């Protein structure tokens, strides 16, 4: 029994194209910083930051799905990995929002002002 080698060149180029488009959108948004996104707050952060977080999570998930061959694994392993990552991302986002708001409040109300 010999295993036939299947070329994934087309798939690699498709993944490269999708990741390139998402990265280009992130870079363009970072350079232009549209006021409608940058000056609008939603859940403690501006919409532009939320877009960056969502696009970065999408890229990370797609890289794991395509290049780490998660698509070929059993559903229980995929769920274990994805649920763990989702929990950690939600936890870190909660910490970011809570501590960022606290630090902002301390510097806003303190006698020591922003010196950085």
URDA-V715727 format. One record per residue. N is the residue number from 0. RES is the residue in one small letter. OMEGA is omega as a letter, one per 30 degrees, with the letter a starting at -180 (none if undefined). Layout:
<<N RES OMEGA> <N RES OMEGA>>
This chain:
<<0 x l> <1 x l> <2 x a> <3 x l> <4 x l> <5 x l> <6 x l> <7 x a> <8 x a> <9 x a> <10 x l> <11 x l> <12 x l> <13 x l> <14 x l> <15 x l> <16 x a> <17 x l> <18 x l> <19 x l> <20 x l> <21 x l> <22 x l> <23 x l> <24 x l> <25 x a> <26 x l> <27 x l> <28 x l> <29 x l> <30 x a> <31 x a> <32 x l> <33 x a> <34 x a> <35 x l> <36 x a> <37 x a> <38 x a> <39 x a> <40 x l> <41 x a> <42 x l> <43 x l> <44 x l> <45 x a> <46 x l> <47 x l> <48 x l> <49 x l> <50 x l> <51 x l> <52 x a> <53 x l> <54 x l> <55 x l> <56 x l> <57 x l> <58 x l> <59 x l> <60 x a> <61 x l> <62 x l> <63 x a> <64 x a> <65 x a> <66 x l> <67 x l> <68 x l> <69 x a> <70 x a> <71 x a> <72 x l> <73 x a> <74 x a> <75 x l> <76 x l> <77 x l> <78 x a> <79 x a> <80 x a> <81 x a> <82 x l> <83 x a> <84 x l> <85 x l> <86 x a> <87 x l> <88 x l> <89 x l> <90 x a> <91 x l> <92 x l> <93 x l> <94 x l> <95 x a> <96 x a> <97 x a> <98 x l> <99 x l> <100 x l> <101 x a> <102 x l> <103 x l> <104 x l> <105 x a> <106 x l> <107 x a> <108 x a> <109 x l> <110 x l> <111 x a> <112 x a> <113 x l> <114 x l> <115 x none>>
